[in-house]
Amino acid sequence: MLVGLPGCGKSAVASILRDELGYEVIDMSDLVKEEARRRGRGVDRESLRKTGEELRREMGRSAVAKLVLRRIRELEAKAPRPGYVVSGIRNQEEVDEIKAAFGDEAVCVAIHTPKRLRYLRMIRRGRRGFDAPTLEEMERQDRREVEFFRMGEPFILADELIVNSGSLEELRSRALAVVLKIPGG
């Protein structure tokens, strides 16, 4: 499981684990996007936030993790995978839900990137409508996200931490080192 603020490198770590180890990547925001479309909404940041909020009211704070577990069961029924990367953890209840299903094989990894570097990377990736136009706006959005979803808890309680402040090759080495320590990893 990967937790971190936008632009920290969750997608990069997920891609590394997919490409290097054959893990299946499940991005929690993709599941929320699917649900938003099912409910007749767009997939802009505010629509996704509202959809996630509704899901959590309807199914509890671990709602998106429940969707993840459903997706994993569907995938496993078709063909077992060597492992899964769940990207986009937002609260501790999601971590607890997944750990209850997978035990010691479920590890929460916090990814931290210094804010100025995150901002520069976000500008480079150019996801209009999601990435903040200024560093000050990014900080405002970060605070809102951390407070709204209570993201600090899974970040602080994470089993492992990856600091992503170097090259992609350094990130690759750190990500693989973390995963290869996991039982069954």
Secondary structure by P-SEA (a helix, b strand, c coil): cccccccccaaaaaaaaaaacbbbbbcaaaaaaaaaaaacccccaaaaaaaaaaaaaacccaaaaaaaaaaaaaaaaacccccccccccccaaaaaaaaaaccccbbbbbbbccaaaaaaaaaaacccccccccaaaaaaaaaaaaaaacaaaaaaaccccccccccaaaaaaaaaaaaaacccc
